[in-house]
Amino acid sequence: MKHHKYIFVIGGVMSGVGKGITTSSIGTLLEAKGYNVNIAKADPYLNVDAGTMNPTEHGEVFVLGSGLETDQDMGNYERFLNRDLHNEDYMTSGMVYKEVIEAERALKYGGKCVEAIPHIRDAIINRIKAGARKSKSDISIIEIGGTVGDYQNVMFIEAARVLKLENPEDVAIIMVSFLPIPGNLGEMKSKPTQNAVRQLNSYGLNADFIVARSELPLDTKRKEKIAISCNVPMGRIISAPDIKSVYDVPENFERDGFADMLEKALHLKKRKINLAPWRGFVAKVGRAQKEVTIAIVGKYFDTGDFVLSDAYVSVIEAIKFSGYALGIKPKLVWLNAKHFEGSNDHVQAMYKKHLKNVAGVIVPGGFGETGVEGKINVIRYAREKKIPYFGLCYGMQLLVIEYARNVAGLAGAHTTEINPNAPHKIIDIMTHQKKLLEEGKYGASMRLGSYVCLLKEGTMAYRAYKQRAWGHRQKDGTIIERHRHRFEVNNEYIDVLLKKGLVFSGTSPDKKLMEIAELPKSKHPFFLGTQFHPEFLARPLDPHPLFTAFLEASLKHTKK
């Protein structure tokens, strides 16, 4: 690993100001210069992975191809780099402490006193280096979760300090900090950032760059203040004002020569940059004009609208990527599934108020009984009114339940997740997982990660993948998609559902697991659900074919 380069991205003042997008954009720029880059996330919480976290509190759980449940920033990295990342690119404090404690229990430290320093710190460094080896990268970009000054992320910052101490020419430190503009003052204040940099200094690290996040661009006076107070040259203070699209960030950074300055800071020879593919995508964003209204019917709404983009971020971005490729400007309408429950008169009124003019409906993944009957009511409305419908994971299971109840005549059909005593257990738990749940083992106990799916020729799903020669298609007739679920379609009911017209257009290779359910196009313009999560593999430069097919159908519905 001689002369391998490391970039650490650390937050200042407060969280949620764009460390993940900054990290992703830097990776995009450096790859556009021809470097092989891996991006890693270091999360300070003690959870071993993100799988047991509530989306309303922590945001979406993103799943890697291996099945590792991670922070949503890993999704940003994959989308910007347009490729899959590895387990080694993600760590939590819980993972690191678990590894060290297990090693101590196995006497791997030879009877030494095991301590946070050096053992936890060194384990973090080993993980960072393992990620670089796995990716065979030239440059590793490591985002440290949280904000400088948090007790929880001190060990990660200490790891960065040691790497910088050992190889000062091979490590760059970037602080992404926030500059507020208090309404009653009307002036951008730099003092919080100055204090954040001093806090970083107290840990033995100096910022090489400051990415200044604010509502407005940074002026010269503020740059001068920060430069003098924080010992950072003015040219290395990058203005990062609020913008319409996060996908404009790489170009904004390029205009400031950020990638060139990083090369200089890391003692690399300057290379030319080729941002043509990315600029092509950004141009499509600007050209998209055809407005199509898509209703997303979900359950993660109880803590306010601000959580929506976090709880369903991959779904939102997948819709955008396919929309931009088609010249569509998606207009998303958020509907709480619970509002579609109650008396028939109430539900009919809600249909009229919220669904009459939408072009398409998506029910995304989720767990639990909250809003389930409301989702099923919405699915029935979309089926009967011929509104394009796309169900993701739970949305596919509920599609099958709705069809079983209202078309196949299986009264009381349900999932055993909600009603273990249902007369018709249309969706049931996988046999091998029952024992895990009985033992209280919930973490990483689902069907997780990439699995092969066999497509049925002549179906909507088959045509969608085939027409777009999708990059993740293994070969004709099969695709590989990512999963995160515990329940499956009960095979005992497959025949009766098939006889009533439902088509299972995707299955596991042995045909025991139902992966895609749909209605033929002769019966419905687009009525399809996937047991997997297609949103996890949607990329700006490689939109997902099922989202594209759904939006094509939604556009036609709009024109009607």
N, C-alpha and C positions, 0 to 999 in steps of 0.2 A: 504493500500500500504506500510505497515511497512516493511523495509529492502528490498524493491524492488531495483534492481540494474540498474544503468544507465551508458551507455558508449556514450560519445559524440565524434564524428569524425569531426575534423576541418581542413581546408586546409591551407597550408602555401606556400608563394612565388608566386604561380600561380595556376589557375584552370586547370582542365583537366589532372591531374597527377595520378588519380586513387582512389579518395576518395570512389566512389561508389563501385568499385571492392574490395577495402580494407574492407569497411563496410560489403559487402555481404560475404566475405571470413571469417571475424570474426564471423558473424552469423552462417555460416556453421560449423565452428569449435565448437562453443559453443553448437549448437544443437547436434553435434556428441558426445558431453559429456553428453547429456541427459537433458540439460536445455531447457525450453520453451522460445523462443526468438521472440520478434517482432522488426522489423526494420522500422524506420520512416525517412522521408526526410523533412527537413525544407528549403524551397526555399525562398530567400530574396526578390524576385520581387513582385510588387504590383498587378500583374494579379491575379484574384481570382482562376483561375486554368490555366493549360497549353494549353487549347483547342484552343485559338486564336493565338498561336505562330507559326511563320514560321519555318518549319523543317530545312531549310538551315541556320538559325541563332541559333536555340535552340536545334535542334535535334528532334528525334522522340517524338510524343505524345503517351504515354502509357496509356491504358484504364484499370481501375480496373473492377472487376465484377459488382460493383455497378453502373458503368458508369462514375465515376469521371475521368476526364482527367488530367493526371499527368506527371511529369518529367520522362524521360527514365530510371532514376536510379531505379524507382519502379519496372521496368521490370527486372533489374539485381537482385534485392532482391528476387522477386518471383522465378526467375530461380534458384538461388543458394539455396534457402530454399525449393524449390519444393512444394510450396503451395501458396494459394491466400492471399493477404493482404487486409486490411480494409481502409475505408475512414479516420479513425482516425490516420492512419499511414502516412498521408500526410498533409502538411500545407504550405501555402505561406503567405508572409506578407499581401497580399491583403485579404486573408481569415480572418486573425486575426483582421486586422483593420476593416474590414466589420462587423465582429461579435461584436466588441467593440462599434463601432459607432451605429449599430442597437440597441444594449442594452442601450446605452445612450439615443437614441431617444425614447425608450420605458420606460424611467425613472427608469431603473433597478439599477442605481447607486445612487438612492435616492438624486439627486440634487448635488452630489459631483462634483468637478472639475476633469474631466476625462483626464488622462495624459498617456504618453508613459510608464513611471514608476510611479506607479506599474501596471497600468491596462493592457497595451499591454503585458508586461513581464509576468504577472500572467495568462493572457489568453493563452500564449504559454505554460506555465507550465501545465495548466489545460488540454490542448490538448495532451501533452506528456503523462500525467497520464491517460487520457481517452483511449489512444492507448494501454497502458499497461493493463488496465482493460478489454477492448474489447478482447484482445488476451489471457487474463489470463496468462500473461508471467511472467517469473522469471527475465528476463533481457531485457531492452529496449536499442537498439542501435540507436542513432539519428545522422544522417549525416546533418551537417549544410552546406548549399550550399555557393558557393563563396569562398573567401579567407580571412583569418584574416586581418583586416585593412580596409575591405570594410565597408563603412558607413551603407549599407543596412542590414547587418546581425548582427549588434551590439545587437539588442534586443534578438536574439536567444542565443548569447554568454552570455548575461546578465542572461538569464533564466538558462543556465548551471551553471553559477557562484552561483546563489542563491540556486539551488539544491545541489551543492557541499558544500556550506556553511552550509546548514541545516543538511546534512547527508554526512560528508566527507568520511566515510568508504563505502558508497554505490554508489559513482560516480567516474568514471575514464575518463580522458581526453586524447584523442589521436590526435596528429597532424600529418597529412600526408603532408610532405614537399618535395620540389624538390631541388636536388643538381646538378647544371649544371656542365658540363665539357667543357669549352670554347675551341674551336678547336685550337686557336692560343696559348693557354696555355698548353693544354693537362693535366690539373690537376683538380680534382674534388674540387669544391669550396663550403665550408660550411657556408660562411658568410650570404648569403640570408636566410638560415634556422635559423641561430642565430638571425637575425633581426626579423624574423617572430615570433619566440618564445618570444622575448622581447615585441613585439606588443601584443601578447596574455597576457603576464604578466601585461601589462598596463591596461588590462581589469579586472584584479584581479584573473586570472586563471593561473595555472602552468600546463604544459604538463606532464602527467604521463608516456606517451610513445611517441616516435617519429618514424614514419614509413618513412624511408629515400628512396624516389624514385629517381632513377638515371639510366643512361644508363648502368652503371657497378655496381658490388657489392661494398658496403662500405668497406673501409679498416680500420684497427685498429686505424691508426693515425687520420682519420676523426671522428671515433667514440669517441676517447678521446677528441678531440676538441669540439665536440657537447656536450658531457657529461659535461665537465667543464663549457662551456659557457652557457648552457641551464639548468643546475641543474637537469639533468636527468641521472640516472645510466646507464652505458654502456650497461648492459644487457637488458635494456628497449629501446634501439635504434635498431630498426628492419631494416635490409637491404632489400630493395625491388627493385632489378635491373629489367630492361626490360627482358621479357620472351616471348616465342613463343605463349603461350596460357594463357589467364586470368584464366583458370580453373586449372592451376598449382599453383595459389596463395595460396589456403588453405593448400596444402601440404608444400609449402615453409615456410609458417608461422608456421606450426606444427613442422617442423625441428628445428626452432628457439625456440620452446616451448612457443609461443605467448599466446596460450589459457591458459596454466598453470600459466603464469605470470599475466594474466588478473584475473584469479581466486584469486590469492594472493593479487592483488591490490584491489579487491572488497571484500576481507575477506570471501571468499567462500572456503569450503572444497574441496580439489583436487579430481577430478573424472577421471576415465579412459575415453579414447576417442575411438570411433568406426568410423573410416573413410572408412571402407570397401566398402560401396556402391559408395562413391565418387571416391575412388581409382579405382574401377571397370570401372567407366565412363572414367576417365583419361587414363586408360590403352587402352580403345577402341580408344581414340584420337590418341595415339601413334601407334596403329596397323593399322589404316586406310591407305590403300595404293592405292586402285583403284581410279584413277583420273577421275572425271566426270566434264565436263565443262557446267556450267549453266549461261545463259545470263539473267541479270536483266535489264529490259528496263524501265527506270524511267524518272523523270523530275527534280529532285533536284540535278542539276549538275553545276549550273551557278556560284557558288562561289569556285569551285576547288574540287579536289578529296578528300581533307581532311574531307569534310562533309559527305561523303557517309556512313561511318560506323555509324554515328550518325543519319542520316535521315532514314535509313532502318535497324537499329540495330536488331530489333526483327526478321525480315525476315532472315537476315544473320545468326543469331544464330539458328533459327529453321532449316535452311538448314543443318547447321553443326551437330546438334543433331541427325537428321535422318540419315545423311551421316555416322557419326561415328558408329551408331547402325548397319549399313549395311556394314561396312568396307570400306566406300567410303570417299575419300578425295576431297571434292568439290572444284572446281576451278571456282571462280566467275568472270564473265566478265561484266563490267558496260557499258551499251549502252544508249546514250541519245536519247530519243524518237524523238526529233526534227530532228535528222539526217536521219530519215526514211520518211520524208515528201518531197514533190517536184515532179518533173517530173517522169514519169514511168521509164525512163532510169536510172535516179539517184537512185530511190528506188531499182530497180533491182540490180544495182551495190553495193548498201549497203547490200542487202541480201547476195550477193555472198561474200562480204568482211567480214561481221560480223556474219552471221547466218549459213553459210553452214556447219560448223564443230561443232556447239554447240549440246549438248546432250539434253538440255531442256531450256525452256524459262519461265520466271516469269515476269508478269506485276503486281507490287505491288500497294497498295492504293495511293490515291492522290486526289487533287481537281483542278478544273479549266481546261482551254482549252489548256494550253501549252503542245505541243507534242501529243495531242489526236489522230490526224489522223495518226501520226507515229506509235502509239501504235496499232491502228486498223490494219494498214498495216502489222505489225509484227505478230499480232494474225492470220490474214488471211494466212500468209506464214506458220506459225506453223501448222495451220489446214490442209492446202493443202499438205504440205510436210511431214505430219505425225510426226512432232517433238513434244514431250511431252510439253504440255502447262499448266501452273497453274496461274490462275488469282485471285488476292486478292482484294476484295471489288470493287474498280473502275475497276480493271482488269477483274472482273466477268461481270460488267455492259457493258464494251467494248466488251467482248466476245459475249454477247447477241446482241449488236448492229451490230457487224461484221457479225454474222450469219443472222440477219434479212436483212441486205443489200445484202449480196453476195450469200445466199442460199435461203432465203424466198422471195427474189425479192422485198423487201420494200425499194425502192430507197429513199434516203434522211433520212433514219432512224437515229435517234440521241437521245441524252439525253437533256431534257429541261434545264439542268444546263448550257449547251453550246449553244443550239439553241432553245429558247422558241417557235419559229415558225416552227419547223421541221414538215414536212408532216406526219411523223410517229414518235410519241413521245414514243419510246420504253422504255426509262427510264424516270420516272417522279417523281416530288417531292411528298412526303407524304402530304395528304390533310391537316392534323392538323398542319403541319409546315408552310404552306403558310402564315398564319396570323402572326406567329412569325417573319418571314423574312420581311413582310410588315412593322412590327413595329421596324425593325432594331435590333432584338434580335438574335444575332448570337451565342453567347457563350452558350455552353451546350444545344443547340437547336436540336441536331441530335438524331437519335436512338443510344443510348449509353449503353454499358454494356452487361450483360449476358441475352440471350434469348434462349428458347428451340427451337430446330429444329427437325422436323419429317423427317426421312430418308425413301426413297423409296426402298423397297426390290429388290435385284437383280442388283442394280446399282454399279458402281465403288465406289462411296462414301460409300454406305452401307457396301460393302465388306471390305473397308479399315478400317473403325471403328470396325467392328465386328471381323475381323481377329486378331486385336491387343488388344482386350479387354481393350480399352483405359480407363485410370483412370477417365476422365471427362465425360464418357458416362453415362447418367442418368440411362438408361435401354435399352434393345433391341429395336431398332427402333427410339430412340431419343438421341440427344446429346445437350449439352449446350455450346454455343460459345459466344464470345464477339464481339460487333458491334461498329462501329463508322462511320455513314454515314447518309445522309439526303434524298437520292433518292432511288427509288425502281423500279423493273421491273413492267411495266404497264400491269395490268391484262387483258386489252382489247386485247393484242396481244399474250396471252398465247396459245390459241388454234391454231393459224396459225403457231406458232413456233414449237409446238408439232407435228403438221401434217408434218412439214418439217424435223423432226428427232431430234430436240433438246430435251433433257430430263432434267426436273427439279427434281433432285434427292433429294433435301432437301427443305422443306417449313416450314412455321410457322405451329403450330398445327391446326389452323383453315384453313390452305391451302390458305390464302390470300396473303402471302408474300413469294416470291421466294428466297430461301437461298443458293441453290447450283444448278448450271447448268452444264451439261456435255454432251458429246457424248458417245454412247455405245462403248464398247471396240471393237466390231466388225467393227466399222467405224474408230476408232482412238485409238492408244495405251494409250493415256492419254490427254484428252482435257477437262479441268474442271476448274470452277471458283466458288468462295465462296463469298457471300455478306458479310459475317462476316470476322473477322481477325484471322485466325487460329494461326498465329505467336505469338499472345499474350498468348497462353496457351501451347506453346512448351517449354519443360524443359529438362535439361541435363539428368535427370534420368527418364524422361517420354516424349520421342519424340512424335511429333504430327503425327497421322496416315496418314493424307493427304500428308504431306511433305514426309513421308516415302514412300508412294505409288508413288508419283511423281518421287522421286529419283530412285526407283526400275525401273520405266519405262524409265527413262533417262539412267540408266546403260545399259539396254537392247538395247536402241538406240545407245549407244556408241559402243557396241559389234558388231552391224550391220555395 
